[in-house]
């Protein structure tokens, strides 16, 4: 699991049939230790109703496909949680 910030939405009128009904978001992965951007933004399926500006937990690979309920759905990332708060003891890093 990784943490990122929702920075946008994507709408696609033509897409793979198995993506029908899935909301697609643009996620900017974040390094929570340094509060810096971590990698390029990515597209993720949203199964929980996250919105722009929210910090989210997302999974990738087979975990992303499992989260949407069908291992044949062509997704690389899926939002599985909205972060309410986080606390990091930086002295342990």
SULJOSUL-V265463 format. One record per residue. PHI is phi in whole degrees, -180 to 180 (none if undefined). Layout:
BEGIN
phi
PHI
PHI
END
This chain:
BEGIN
phi
none
-134
-117
-152
-116
-75
-115
180
-115
-129
-117
-137
-75
-113
-159
-52
-54
-70
-88
-59
89
-92
-79
-114
-121
-99
-114
-101
-59
-128
-86
-70
-75
-102
60
-105
-65
-128
80
-80
-60
-139
-97
-134
-74
-114
-107
-123
89
-74
-131
-58
93
-86
-83
-133
-102
-132
-119
-133
66
-64
-64
-66
-68
-64
-66
-82
93
-150
-66
-95
-75
-81
-121
-101
-148
-139
-78
-120
-165
-110
-80
-83
-164
-147
-136
-126
-88
-65
-72
-91
-95
END
